[in-house]
């Protein structure tokens, strides 16, 4: 049985029970940042701007207690501790996909002045989006300025890879400003350079594009600020 939170909703319903576990600040972003594989504490600190060391320590301890994460300590010098998703935590990728899709439809827009631009985090978010069953399989290299990432689409899912493979079936590249423009609602996919399997590359870009089709209404644009 999961431990009770300090401020549970106190309702006997599945949604309230779920929010008792995953409704805390940073919880789902930690799941997102572990979706590509295990990470150390300092790596999570770097990918979560704004979280304090104490906040992260407490949140990770709660998530381990709730069965969302596994904490593994390696007997090395110096000792190494890594966190990874359990099957319970891994199942939240579907939840993240639904939230990300809703965000693309109703809140998405160009970066605000107070928002940090982190392509690693952004691409991890995009890989949680639902993948149509007929999407081709393969490995993509994603180049944003001087940074290169890789993801794999296979069996109806898309995952960011922790390590870059020796070869990719398709490459999508552009400057950081081009990626920002290409991932904005008004011009999804435009301006990026594609090499290799164009069908695979367009399928990846389409993961975001299909979430905002039809185009955003005035109500959506207002919600996005």
Helices and strands as residue ranges (DSSP letters): H 14-22, H 27-33, E 39-40, H 41-47, H 53-65, E 69-74, E 80-85, H 87-90, H 92-106, H 119-126, E 138-144, E 147-154, E 157-160, E 170-174, H 176-182, G 185-187, E 193-196, H 198-209, G 210-212, H 218-224
